[in-house]
Amino acid sequence: MRSWEVLGLGERSPDETVAERVGGGKLNRVLPRPIALANTDCTTDIGHMLNIVSILLGIFSLIIVIPSTIPLLGWGNWFALPFVIAGVGAGALSSSNKGRNFCLIVLAIAVIRLSLGGEIL
């Protein structure tokens, strides 16, 4: 059953202006058209949300990677790598490239630091 049929509007389409008639066919008040329950813009919203998730994962990883550039703290990069890779994945699925590019830069910093420290220190 359609939403405008639930309101008792018969076979009128939701684009028509709906008028409620009270006694004797007089026009008493005009109701707004029913709101559609299905939102077709949902896919673009999810794309923006994934970009935000990617940026947040990149910032969280950067907070771990920056102190890991200090000698003997390079092992912290191993903790940051899963978050960076998840951020790159979320950024690749998003509608924008900003989050993905930011996570790729953080990933490059972490990998360069790991390679300079012999991948342990």
DRENTORKE-658801 format. One line per field, with one value per residue: residue in one letter; y, x negated, z negated of N, C-alpha, C, CB in turn. Coordinates in Angstrom, 1 decimal. Glycine has a CB too. Layout:
residuo A/... .
n.py Y/... .
n.px X/... .
n.pz Z/... .
ca.py Y/... .
ca.px X/... .
ca.pz Z/... .
c.py Y/... .
c.px X/... .
c.pz Z/... .
cb.py Y/... .
cb.px X/... .
cb.pz Z/... .
END
This chain:
residuo M/R/S/W/E/V/L/G/L/G/E/R/S/P/D/E/T/V/A/E/R/V/G/G/G/K/L/N/R/V/L/P/R/P/I/A/L/A/N/T/D/C/T/T/D/I/G/H/M/L/N/I/V/S/I/L/L/G/I/F/S/L/I/I/V/I/P/S/T/I/P/L/L/G/W/G/N/W/F/A/L/P/F/V/I/A/G/V/G/A/G/A/L/S/S/S/N/K/G/R/N/F/C/L/I/V/L/A/I/A/V/I/R/L/S/L/G/G/E/I/L .
n.py -1.2/2.2/5.2/7.5/6.4/5.3/7.6/8.1/9.1/8.1/7.3/9.3/10.7/11.2/13.7/15.5/18.2/17.9/18.0/18.4/17.7/18.9/18.4/19.2/19.6/21.8/23.5/23.0/22.9/22.7/20.0/19.1/17.3/13.8/12.5/10.8/7.6/6.2/6.9/8.0/9.1/7.8/6.2/8.1/9.4/7.3/7.0/9.5/9.2/7.0/8.2/10.0/8.2/7.0/9.2/9.6/7.2/7.5/9.7/8.7/6.7/8.2/9.5/7.4/6.8/9.0/9.3/6.9/7.3/8.0/6.7/3.2/3.0/2.1/-0.2/0.5/1.2/-1.2/-1.6/0.5/-0.1/-1.9/-0.2/1.8/0.5/-0.4/2.2/3.0/1.1/1.8/4.4/3.9/2.9/5.1/8.1/10.1/11.0/12.0/11.0/8.5/9.2/10.6/8.5/6.9/8.5/8.4/5.7/5.4/6.9/5.3/2.8/3.6/4.3/1.9/0.4/1.7/1.2/-1.5/-3.0/-3.7/-2.2 .
n.px -0.8/-0.6/-2.0/-0.4/2.0/2.5/3.0/5.6/6.0/6.7/6.3/4.5/1.4/-1.7/-2.7/-0.8/1.1/2.7/5.9/8.1/11.4/14.2/17.5/20.0/18.3/16.6/13.5/11.3/8.7/5.3/3.2/-0.2/-2.2/-2.7/-5.6/-8.2/-9.3/-11.5/-14.9/-16.8/-19.3/-21.0/-23.3/-25.3/-25.6/-26.7/-29.1/-30.3/-30.4/-32.2/-34.5/-34.9/-35.3/-37.7/-39.5/-39.4/-40.5/-43.1/-44.0/-44.1/-46.0/-48.2/-48.7/-49.8/-52.0/-53.7/-55.0/-56.4/-58.6/-60.7/-63.8/-64.0/-61.3/-60.1/-58.6/-56.0/-54.9/-54.0/-51.7/-50.2/-49.9/-47.6/-45.4/-45.9/-45.8/-43.1/-42.0/-42.9/-41.4/-38.8/-38.8/-39.2/-36.7/-35.1/-33.4/-35.2/-38.7/-40.3/-40.6/-41.7/-44.1/-45.3/-45.7/-47.4/-49.7/-50.3/-50.8/-53.0/-54.9/-55.1/-56.0/-58.5/-59.8/-59.8/-61.4/-63.9/-64.6/-65.2/-63.0/-62.1/-63.0 .
n.pz 0.0/0.8/-0.5/-0.2/0.1/-2.4/-3.8/-2.9/-0.4/1.9/5.4/6.0/7.1/5.3/6.1/6.6/5.2/2.1/1.0/-1.7/-2.0/-3.6/-4.6/-2.4/-0.3/-0.5/-0.4/-3.0/-4.2/-3.1/-2.7/-3.0/-0.5/-0.8/-2.4/-0.9/-1.6/-0.8/-0.2/2.4/2.5/0.9/1.5/2.2/-0.3/-1.8/-0.6/-1.2/-4.0/-4.2/-3.3/-5.4/-7.5/-6.6/-6.7/-9.5/-10.4/-9.3/-10.7/-13.3/-12.9/-12.2/-14.6/-16.0/-14.3/-14.3/-16.9/-16.6/-15.0/-16.6/-17.7/-18.6/-19.0/-16.8/-16.5/-16.9/-14.5/-13.4/-14.7/-13.7/-11.0/-10.3/-10.7/-9.0/-6.5/-6.5/-6.4/-3.9/-2.4/-3.0/-2.0/0.7/1.4/1.1/2.2/2.7/3.1/1.1/-1.6/-1.1/0.1/-1.9/-3.8/-2.3/-2.3/-5.1/-5.3/-3.6/-5.1/-7.4/-6.3/-5.2/-7.5/-8.9/-7.1/-7.3/-9.9/-10.0/-10.0/-12.5/-14.7 .
ca.py 0.0/3.4/6.1/8.4/5.6/5.2/8.8/8.2/10.1/7.3/7.0/10.4/10.6/12.1/15.0/16.4/18.9/17.1/18.9/17.7/18.3/18.7/18.7/20.0/19.8/23.0/23.3/23.5/23.2/22.0/19.2/18.9/16.0/12.8/12.4/9.5/6.9/5.7/8.0/7.6/9.6/7.0/5.7/9.2/9.6/6.3/7.4/10.6/8.6/6.2/9.2/10.5/7.0/6.9/10.3/9.4/6.1/8.1/10.6/7.8/6.0/9.2/9.7/6.3/6.7/10.1/8.9/5.7/7.7/8.0/5.4/2.1/2.9/1.8/-1.3/1.1/1.2/-2.4/-1.4/1.4/-0.6/-2.4/0.9/2.5/-0.3/-0.3/3.5/3.0/0.4/2.7/5.6/3.4/2.7/6.3/8.9/11.1/10.4/12.7/10.1/7.4/9.8/10.8/7.2/6.4/9.2/7.9/4.4/5.6/7.3/4.1/1.8/4.1/4.2/0.5/-0.1/2.3/0.6/-2.9/-3.6/-4.1/-1.0 .
ca.px 0.0/-1.4/-1.9/0.7/3.3/2.7/3.6/6.9/6.1/7.1/5.3/3.7/0.0/-2.2/-3.2/0.4/1.5/3.7/6.9/9.0/12.7/15.1/18.9/20.5/17.3/15.8/12.1/11.1/7.3/4.4/2.2/-1.4/-2.2/-3.4/-7.1/-8.6/-10.1/-12.8/-15.8/-17.6/-20.6/-21.7/-24.6/-26.2/-25.8/-27.6/-30.4/-30.9/-30.7/-33.4/-35.6/-35.2/-35.9/-39.1/-40.3/-39.6/-41.5/-44.4/-44.5/-44.4/-47.3/-49.2/-49.0/-50.7/-53.2/-54.6/-56.0/-57.2/-59.8/-61.8/-64.5/-63.6/-59.8/-59.6/-57.6/-54.6/-54.4/-53.3/-50.3/-49.5/-49.6/-46.3/-44.5/-46.2/-45.3/-41.7/-41.7/-43.0/-40.3/-37.5/-39.0/-39.0/-35.3/-34.4/-33.2/-36.3/-40.0/-41.1/-40.9/-42.6/-45.4/-45.9/-46.1/-48.6/-50.8/-50.7/-51.3/-54.4/-55.8/-55.3/-56.8/-59.8/-60.4/-60.1/-62.6/-65.1/-64.9/-65.4/-61.6/-61.9/-63.2 .
ca.pz 0.0/1.0/-1.6/-0.1/-0.1/-3.8/-4.2/-2.4/0.7/3.1/6.4/6.4/7.0/4.3/6.6/6.6/4.0/1.5/0.3/-2.5/-1.8/-4.8/-4.5/-1.3/0.8/-0.7/-0.7/-4.3/-4.3/-2.1/-3.3/-2.2/0.1/-1.7/-2.3/-0.4/-2.6/-0.2/0.2/3.5/2.4/-0.2/1.9/2.1/-1.7/-2.3/0.0/-2.0/-5.3/-4.1/-3.3/-6.8/-8.2/-6.1/-7.3/-10.9/-10.6/-8.9/-11.8/-14.4/-12.5/-12.2/-16.0/-16.3/-13.5/-14.6/-18.0/-16.2/-14.3/-17.6/-17.8/-19.5/-19.1/-15.5/-16.5/-16.9/-13.1/-13.1/-15.2/-12.9/-9.6/-10.0/-10.7/-7.7/-5.4/-6.6/-5.9/-2.4/-1.8/-3.1/-1.1/2.1/1.6/0.9/3.4/2.8/2.9/0.0/-2.7/-0.6/0.4/-3.3/-4.4/-1.6/-2.8/-6.4/-5.0/-3.1/-6.3/-8.3/-5.6/-5.1/-8.9/-9.1/-6.3/-7.8/-11.2/-9.8/-10.1/-13.9/-15.6 .
c.py 1.2/4.4/7.1/7.7/5.4/6.5/9.0/9.1/9.4/7.1/8.2/10.2/11.5/13.5/16.0/17.0/18.2/18.1/18.0/18.5/18.0/19.2/19.6/20.3/21.1/22.7/23.9/23.8/22.3/21.3/19.2/17.5/15.1/12.8/11.0/8.8/6.4/6.9/7.5/8.1/8.9/6.6/6.9/9.5/8.6/6.6/8.5/10.0/7.8/7.1/9.7/9.4/6.9/8.0/10.1/8.2/6.6/8.9/9.7/7.1/7.0/9.5/8.6/6.4/7.8/9.8/7.7/6.1/7.9/6.7/4.5/2.1/2.6/0.6/-0.8/1.2/0.0/-2.3/-0.5/0.9/-1.1/-1.3/1.7/1.8/-0.3/1.1/3.6/2.2/1.2/3.8/5.1/3.2/4.0/7.1/10.0/10.4/11.0/11.8/9.0/8.0/10.1/9.6/6.7/7.2/8.7/6.5/4.5/6.0/6.1/3.1/2.3/4.0/2.8/0.0/0.5/1.7/-0.9/-3.7/-4.1/-2.9/0.2 .
c.px -0.9/-1.1/-0.7/2.0/3.6/3.4/5.1/7.1/6.4/6.0/4.5/2.2/-0.5/-2.6/-2.0/0.6/2.7/4.6/7.8/10.4/13.6/16.5/19.2/19.5/16.5/14.4/11.7/9.6/6.5/3.4/1.0/-1.4/-3.0/-4.9/-7.4/-9.5/-11.4/-13.6/-16.8/-19.0/-21.5/-23.1/-25.6/-26.5/-26.8/-29.0/-31.1/-31.3/-32.0/-34.6/-36.0/-35.8/-37.4/-40.0/-40.5/-40.6/-42.9/-44.9/-44.9/-45.8/-48.4/-49.7/-49.9/-52.0/-54.2/-55.5/-56.9/-58.4/-61.0/-62.5/-64.0/-62.0/-59.2/-58.6/-56.2/-54.0/-53.6/-51.9/-49.5/-49.1/-48.2/-45.3/-44.7/-45.6/-43.8/-41.2/-41.8/-41.9/-39.0/-37.6/-38.8/-37.5/-34.5/-34.2/-34.3/-37.6/-40.8/-41.5/-41.9/-44.0/-46.1/-46.4/-47.3/-49.8/-51.3/-51.3/-52.8/-55.4/-56.1/-56.2/-58.2/-60.5/-60.7/-61.3/-63.9/-65.5/-65.1/-64.1/-61.3/-61.9/-62.7 .
c.pz 0.0/-0.2/-1.5/-0.1/-1.6/-4.4/-3.7/-1.2/2.0/4.1/6.8/6.2/5.9/4.8/6.6/5.2/3.4/0.8/-0.5/-2.4/-3.0/-4.5/-3.3/-0.2/0.6/-1.0/-2.0/-4.5/-3.3/-2.9/-2.4/-1.6/-0.8/-1.4/-1.9/-1.4/-2.1/0.2/1.2/3.4/1.3/0.2/1.9/0.6/-2.2/-1.8/-0.8/-3.4/-5.2/-4.0/-4.6/-7.6/-7.8/-6.7/-8.8/-11.2/-10.2/-10.0/-13.0/-14.1/-12.6/-13.6/-16.5/-15.6/-13.9/-15.8/-17.6/-15.4/-15.3/-17.6/-18.9/-19.7/-17.7/-15.4/-16.6/-15.5/-12.8/-13.7/-14.3/-11.5/-9.4/-9.9/-9.4/-6.5/-5.4/-6.1/-4.4/-1.8/-1.9/-2.2/0.4/2.4/1.5/2.2/3.6/2.6/1.8/-1.1/-2.3/-0.4/-1.0/-3.9/-3.6/-2.0/-4.2/-6.2/-4.5/-4.2/-7.1/-7.6/-5.5/-6.5/-9.2/-8.4/-6.8/-9.2/-11.1/-10.1/-11.5/-14.8/-14.9 .
cb.py 0.0/4.1/6.9/9.2/4.3/4.9/10.0/8.6/10.7/8.0/6.4/11.7/10.8/11.4/14.8/15.6/20.4/16.0/19.8/17.7/17.9/19.4/19.4/21.3/19.8/23.9/23.9/22.5/22.9/23.0/17.8/19.2/16.1/11.5/12.7/9.6/5.7/4.8/8.6/7.9/11.1/5.8/5.2/10.4/9.6/4.9/7.8/11.7/7.7/5.3/10.3/11.0/5.7/7.0/11.7/9.0/4.9/8.9/11.6/6.7/5.4/10.5/9.8/4.9/6.9/11.4/8.6/4.8/9.1/8.4/5.7/2.3/4.3/1.4/-2.2/2.5/1.5/-3.6/-0.9/2.7/-1.7/-3.4/1.8/2.8/-1.8/-0.5/4.5/2.3/-0.9/3.2/6.2/2.1/1.7/7.2/9.6/12.3/10.6/13.9/9.5/6.9/11.0/11.5/6.2/6.6/10.7/7.8/3.6/6.7/8.4/3.5/1.5/5.6/4.9/-0.4/0.3/3.8/0.9/-3.4/-4.7/-5.2/-0.8 .
cb.px 1.0/-1.1/-3.2/0.6/3.2/1.4/2.8/7.8/4.7/8.2/6.0/4.1/-0.7/-3.4/-3.7/1.6/1.7/3.2/7.6/8.6/13.4/14.5/19.3/21.0/17.9/16.4/11.2/11.5/6.8/3.8/2.7/-2.7/-2.8/-2.7/-7.8/-9.3/-9.3/-12.5/-16.5/-17.0/-20.5/-20.9/-24.5/-25.7/-24.5/-27.1/-30.3/-29.9/-29.5/-33.3/-35.3/-33.8/-35.2/-39.1/-39.6/-38.2/-41.2/-44.3/-43.4/-43.3/-47.2/-48.8/-47.7/-50.0/-52.8/-53.8/-55.2/-56.3/-59.5/-61.2/-66.0/-64.2/-59.3/-60.8/-57.8/-54.7/-55.5/-54.1/-50.3/-50.3/-50.7/-45.8/-44.7/-47.7/-45.8/-41.2/-42.6/-44.4/-40.1/-37.4/-40.3/-39.8/-34.7/-35.0/-31.9/-36.1/-40.8/-40.3/-39.6/-42.0/-45.3/-44.9/-45.0/-48.3/-50.5/-49.4/-50.5/-54.4/-55.1/-53.9/-56.2/-59.8/-59.5/-58.9/-62.4/-64.9/-63.8/-66.5/-61.4/-62.9/-64.7 .
cb.pz -1.2/2.3/-1.9/1.3/0.6/-4.5/-3.8/-3.5/0.9/3.8/7.6/5.5/8.3/3.6/8.0/7.0/4.2/0.6/1.3/-4.0/-0.5/-6.0/-5.7/-1.8/2.1/-1.8/0.5/-5.3/-5.8/-1.0/-3.6/-3.0/1.5/-1.5/-3.6/1.0/-3.1/1.0/-1.1/4.8/2.0/-0.5/3.3/2.8/-2.5/-1.9/1.4/-2.1/-5.8/-2.9/-2.3/-7.4/-8.0/-4.6/-7.1/-11.5/-9.6/-7.7/-12.2/-14.6/-11.1/-11.5/-16.8/-16.1/-12.0/-14.9/-19.2/-15.5/-13.6/-19.0/-18.0/-20.8/-19.6/-14.6/-17.8/-17.5/-12.2/-13.8/-16.7/-12.7/-9.3/-11.1/-11.9/-7.5/-5.5/-8.0/-6.6/-2.0/-2.5/-4.6/-1.3/2.3/0.6/-0.1/3.3/1.8/4.2/-0.5/-3.3/0.7/1.2/-4.2/-4.4/-0.1/-2.9/-7.3/-4.0/-2.0/-7.1/-8.6/-4.2/-4.6/-9.9/-8.8/-4.8/-8.1/-12.2/-10.8/-9.1/-14.4/-16.0 .
END
